[in-house]
Amino acid sequence: KITEKIPRFKSIKDLMTFIQENLGIIGEINIKETGQTVSVSKRNIKRDLKRGRDDKHNQVYAEFKQLFENAKYKGFREADERHKGKVKGQDIFLSKMELDGEIYNVEFMADAPIAEAEKDKLYYAGHKIITLGSDTGITQLHTESDGNLQKTAENNNQDGDVKYSRADNANNTNAKQDGQMAKR
């Protein structure tokens, strides 16, 4: 539940300055479920902010680290034509947030580099807010007593471009397959 809201700023520059000086999200975030580390840079946050998002999108930054750390692995999206040659694709992670009494899904994207030397690294590429039960293929989410997001409905892959792991297709939220992420 987001209780401390991000103030509205007149410019992206002011918002970026606020995020850098007050939120402590620049650096590395460890995804608890997968053990992966995602690098979050000023550059990537600035890119995300420039996409002209609304206030709900910006409010994710208030609880960014907690939301991302507790996100569940959703799948891997192959690089589109514009990004081929730059990244393999993106690992997709799903979390949820409550804002003003409404519950939203938050989909985090993390770029998977092509370079073999960086094969175990991920880089924050952005996030989007999705109304609960929309085209995520997950029709219901709830929070377990430990605060982690859990799926309660079959994942029907309506996204089309996300390749779900065999574990996800079997209604198992553990995305690890024999110690490695599926489809990477």
WOSULTA-V139807 format. One record per residue. N is the residue number from 0. SS is DSSP state (alpha for helix, beta for strand, coil for the rest). PSI is psi in whole degrees, 0 to 359 (none if undefined). NEAR is the number of other ideal C-beta (glycine too) atoms within 10 Angstrom. Layout:
# WOSULTA-V139807
n/ss/psi/near
N/SS/PSI/NEAR
N/SS/PSI/NEAR
This chain:
# WOSULTA-V139807
n/ss/psi/near
0/coil/126/9
1/coil/115/18
2/coil/324/8
3/coil/110/9
4/coil/153/12
5/coil/128/19
6/coil/158/8
7/coil/137/9
8/coil/152/15
9/coil/333/7
10/coil/156/8
11/alpha/324/15
12/alpha/316/11
13/alpha/319/12
14/alpha/317/19
15/alpha/317/17
16/alpha/317/12
17/alpha/314/15
18/alpha/313/22
19/alpha/317/14
20/alpha/340/8
21/alpha/341/12
22/coil/345/16
23/coil/39/10
24/coil/355/18
25/coil/130/15
26/beta/220/11
27/beta/142/11
28/beta/131/22
29/beta/123/12
30/coil/116/21
31/coil/317/13
32/coil/318/17
33/coil/342/18
34/coil/3/10
35/coil/153/19
36/beta/132/14
37/beta/127/25
38/beta/129/16
39/beta/116/20
40/coil/161/12
41/alpha/319/12
42/alpha/315/11
43/alpha/325/18
44/alpha/318/21
45/alpha/318/15
46/alpha/316/13
47/alpha/318/20
48/alpha/328/19
49/coil/350/10
50/coil/6/10
51/coil/44/7
52/coil/163/17
53/coil/182/8
54/alpha/321/10
55/alpha/317/16
56/alpha/315/18
57/alpha/331/21
58/alpha/338/21
59/alpha/325/23
60/alpha/336/22
61/alpha/327/20
62/alpha/26/22
63/alpha/305/23
64/alpha/313/16
65/alpha/316/14
66/alpha/315/22
67/alpha/317/23
68/alpha/323/15
69/coil/6/19
70/coil/151/26
71/beta/142/23
72/beta/128/23
73/beta/321/28
74/beta/187/25
75/beta/132/21
76/beta/122/19
77/beta/151/15
78/coil/139/16
79/coil/177/11
80/coil/320/6
81/coil/330/7
82/coil/355/14
83/coil/139/12
84/coil/344/8
85/coil/318/10
86/beta/157/19
87/beta/322/19
88/beta/207/23
89/beta/138/24
90/beta/137/26
91/beta/133/23
92/beta/144/28
93/beta/133/22
94/beta/182/24
95/beta/157/19
96/beta/155/19
97/beta/129/13
98/beta/122/18
99/coil/41/8
100/coil/357/6
101/beta/146/10
102/beta/133/15
103/beta/148/21
104/beta/144/20
105/beta/119/23
106/beta/117/19
107/beta/138/25
108/beta/136/20
109/beta/121/27
110/beta/137/23
111/beta/112/23
112/beta/157/15
113/coil/320/14
114/coil/129/9
115/alpha/325/6
116/alpha/340/7
117/alpha/18/13
118/coil/335/11
119/coil/5/11
120/coil/149/16
121/beta/150/27
122/beta/127/18
123/beta/130/24
124/beta/354/19
125/beta/177/18
126/beta/161/22
127/beta/154/16
128/beta/133/17
129/beta/131/16
130/beta/135/11
131/coil/129/14
132/coil/8/14
133/coil/214/12
134/coil/21/10
135/coil/344/21
136/coil/356/21
137/coil/115/24
138/coil/344/15
139/coil/139/10
140/beta/149/19
141/beta/164/10
142/beta/128/14
143/coil/170/8
144/coil/337/5
145/coil/3/7
146/coil/0/8
147/coil/146/14
148/beta/136/21
149/beta/143/12
150/beta/142/19
151/coil/4/10
152/coil/155/12
153/coil/138/13
154/coil/111/22
155/coil/12/12
156/coil/55/16
157/coil/348/12
158/coil/327/17
159/coil/319/9
160/coil/358/13
161/beta/126/22
162/beta/110/17
163/coil/148/21
164/coil/160/22
165/alpha/326/11
166/alpha/318/15
167/alpha/318/25
168/alpha/337/14
169/coil/18/11
170/coil/32/11
171/coil/124/13
172/coil/354/16
173/coil/113/13
174/coil/359/24
175/beta/136/15
176/beta/108/14
177/coil/39/5
178/coil/359/6
179/beta/154/9
180/beta/140/19
181/coil/146/18
182/coil/19/18
183/coil/none/15
